[in-house]
């Protein structure tokens, strides 16, 4: 396999790129229409960040692409790497007034929030979001971080990436920005150093010698990033798994309702509905206080009119009513600050110099895809909230660990299973795992406290609509659990020798919306989560077109049920006809067809070889591409296939992203340029399909592919090598003249 891999032949990873790009462009179109079938989670999103070292003249800056799912601890490492720091001193992030760090730091909050528990997408949620990163409390290197773009990750691409930059880094410990500027000036005016004389001149010389050139060595910078973060692509990194979810064992095959049904369910949840009610109230725009919060009178009115912040008991309702009458600041109203920040951070309320107003998308009506995206964000905040209170709720000890395991258990149960809370607690909390003996009373307290922890978890999840509860627990106990004080009260009573059973009596069902949310999270944590195929009964053409709307990692779970209904020869015949032999056949369909043909197995590959002699170049090319990607293809056969079909396959490879571009009304140059960049990054050379596209234009013009002329013309526009670009334009003219 290593000797004859897809990468060596210059085909497989580019095919993955086209699959992903086709999905991306179709996704954009379906988002507009509100018919997205498989919205992508944060695992498939990347942030483009501009990092500027404050106070420097000329500016020292870096532009990077980093996965949205990355932790702030990863962003710290990335900043250290691209800025050339040596991580010798303390650092701290600041986003919306909250500090995040990995250890002690000066100030009233000596530790801040744990940066390893927070994702970049959580604190920089949209284009234009910004924050700061301060390195070295003494020198105070102040970096501004701004989101320039949030987009879809390119399958097969390694992240993070250094895109650009200017200015060498300051020497560690030089004294701060003013000292750095002085050293840069002295570098250009060495006579000033000599004028200093003696030891001072020698000291200045030693500091100036540590300066790096202002013209950044981009290749060296990218090499440092690769060395620091490895060379795994997004797909490979996901396969490595993490500890967040309990196991990387594939999840069971599940079925999900349509996107429209799920979106309706999301809109009806308390979590999203309450946030939208708050957002809609800000039409027309309302003024804010100097702290960026609604005025007390407005906060009082919206809470009452929109019935926000539902009290969980009569006592709390009485307290709320009294608090509203005396309200002096909106942030002092329990729960309002969190609700306000959620609406603003989700982009549902727009805040500007003139005040706050409802976002246009809320006024116009959310698409199904957008409603699910918003709901997923809130759902994931609940899952990932930490004991320090960084999420929608303030989590208690054990809860942030229990939630993923609890959800995975419910996900693996048959649909609509109603599982008792006591059973869940017994499974999640095993006393033998603690390595100590418990007395009978200690064991009873252990079980009561574990039930209290799980009970609050399911209450939190029911607020999102992920769980449906059949709850017979006394109202007072539910109130204590919701407030987070039941667990504490139990331990306090146990310490005084008496802890009665609070009477938690509840059973739990994972809703279809909850199934959707869990399935969004599982692949990001390295857990395969197959989805039951929806096109098993359709024709091959419908299947191939449907795959363009599905994230590449879910393709196999969609086409395998289709294959199971057909013999190997039937499947090969139908896929080849739809992808290459019919008038509707296209390069994108052929890309989608490759994985299906390879999945048929040896019997299917034998059938494919018969198509190599087809008079139809598209049919022969599809057979050759599938064989090139198979494990059974020898190096000798691979070279023969590339020799005979390589030019046609190279043009077809480039035609696919151009077809994808047509979905959005563009000429496809941007998509083709990205493909060319991938080929260059991977070092595609002679003897590969990618190498032909990069350097073999003298062969490509005779390929016989109907897209030869437009592909070569496009290569002439986007190829970064001017000589190769000119050769491509010349080859396009030859092909055009040939007719």
C-alpha positions, 0 to 999 in steps of 0.5 A: 500500500505504501509503495502505491498509495493514492498520494504517490499517484497524485490522485486520492487527496485531490479527490478528497479535496473535490469531494469536500469542495463540492459539499461546501459549495452545495452546502452554501447554496442549500443554506440559502434555500434552507434545505441543508441536509448535513450541516457541518460542525466546528470540526470542519470550520477554520478561523482566519486570524490576524495577530498584531503585536501592539505598539510596533512601528512598522507593525509586526503581524502574522496571519494564520488559519486554525481549526475552530475546534482548537483549544486556546492552549493550542492558540497559545502554542501557535502564537508562540511559534509564529511570533518566534517566542520561546514560551519563557514567561507567563501569558494570558488571553482576554476575551470580552473581559474574561481572562484565560490562562494556564497558570498563576498570573498577576491581578485580582484573579490569580488563575483565570479560566483554564485555557485548555477547556475553551475552544477558539470558536467559543470565544471568537464566534464570528467575523470581526470578533476580537481579543487580546493575548499578553505575553510576559507580565514585565515586558507586556507584549500585547497582541491583538487577535481579530477574526478576518474570516470563518470558513470551511476547512479544506479536506486533506489540508493540514492545520494550523497554517501560517498565511503571511506576516511581516517583522521579526520578533522582539528578543525575549526580555529586551524591555518591551515595545519601546526598547524593541523600537529603539533596537530596530532604530539602532540597527539602522543607525549603528553610529548611535551605538558607538556614540554610547561608548563603553559597556553600554555600547557593547550591551546595545550591540549584543541586543541588536545582534539578536534582532531578526530581519523585518522581512519574514522568512515565510518558509522557515516560519511554516516549517516551525509550525509544521514541526510544532504541530505535526503534519496530520490533516484534519481527517487524520487528526480526527482519526487519532481521537481524544479523551473528551468522549468516552471511546473512539469505538464507532457509534451505532448507526442512527436515523435522523429526521429531515433538517426541517423537522429538526429545525422546528424542534430546535426553535421550540426549545426553551434554550433557543426560543428564549434567546430569540424572544429577547432578540426580537424585542430589540426592534426598533433599536434601543439605547444601551448603558455605558457598560453595553447593557440594556437600560434597567427599565428596558431589561425590566420590560423585556423580561416581563413582556417576553416572560424570560428567565422562567422561575423554577418555584413560587419563592423564586418568582416572588424574589424576581418580582421584588428584584425587578422593581428595585433593579438598578442595573440589568447585569444584576438581574440573575440570569439576564447577563448570561442570556444577553451575552448569548444573544449578542455572541450568537449574532441575534442582537447587533450592538453598535454606537447607536445601541442594540437592534434585532439582527436582520436574519431574526427579522427575516426568519431563520433558515433551518440550517441557521436554526440548527447551527444556533441550537448546536452552539447552545447545546455544546456550551452546556456540554462543555461548561466547566466548574468555573462557570464558563458555559451557559450554566455553571457546572458542578464537580464531575458534571463536565465529565459526566455529560459526554458519557451520559449522552454517549450511553443514551445515543447507543440505546435504541431510539425512544428508549426510556431509561431510569435515572438510577440506572444511569447513575449506577452505570456512570458512577462505579464505586469500585473505580475509586480504589477504596472500601465504602461502608454501607452508609458511605455507599448510600451517600455515594449513590445519592450524590451520584444521582443528584449529579446526574439529575442536574445534568439531565435537567440542563440537557432537557432545557436544550431539548436534547432530552425528554424527561418523565419526572416525578421528583418533588418540586422542591428537590427539582428546584434545588437541583436546578440551582446546583445546591442539591448536591452540596446540601446532600454532602452537608447533611452527610457530614452531620450524620444524616442525609435522607433520600431526596426522592429523585424519580426520573426517566430519560429519553434522548430526543431526535434533536439530542441525537442530532447534537450528539452526532455533530460532536462525535466525529470531532472527537474522533468517534465515527458516527454513521448515519443510516443511508437515505438513498438506498432505494434511489438510482445511481445518479440520484445517489451521486448527486446526493453525496454532494450535499453530504460531508465527506466523512459521512459518504460511506454510511450513505452509500453502503446501504445502497451497495447492499441492495445490489450485486457487485456487477450491478453496482459497477454497471450502474455507477459507471453509467451514471458517472461516465456513460450518460449525458448527465455525467460530470467530473464531480459525479466521477469523483463521488463514484470513486469511493463507491467503486473501491468499496465494492471490493475485489469482485468490483475491481475485476469488473472495472478492468473490463471498462479500461478498453472502452471507446468512451474516454470518460468510462475508461478514465473512471475505471482507471481512477478507481483502480489507481486508488485501490490497494491491489494496484501494483506500481507497474500497473499504476504507471501504465494507467497513468501513462495511458489515461493520465492526461485525461484524468488530470483534466478531469481532476481540474474540471471537477472544482470548476464544475463546483464553482459553477454551482455558485455562479463563478468560473471556478478559478478560486476552487482550481487555485486551491487545488493547485495550492494543495498539489504544490504543498504535497510536492506532486511530481513527475509520474503522478496525476497532480504532476501532469496538471502542474507541469505537463501542459504539453501533454494535456492539450491532446487529452481529448477531454471536452473540458481541455480548453477551459481547464488550460485557460484557467490554469493560465490564469491561476498557476502561480508559476508564470512560466507554467501559466504561459505554457498552459495558455499556449497549450489551450491555444493549440487545443482550440486550434486542433478543434 
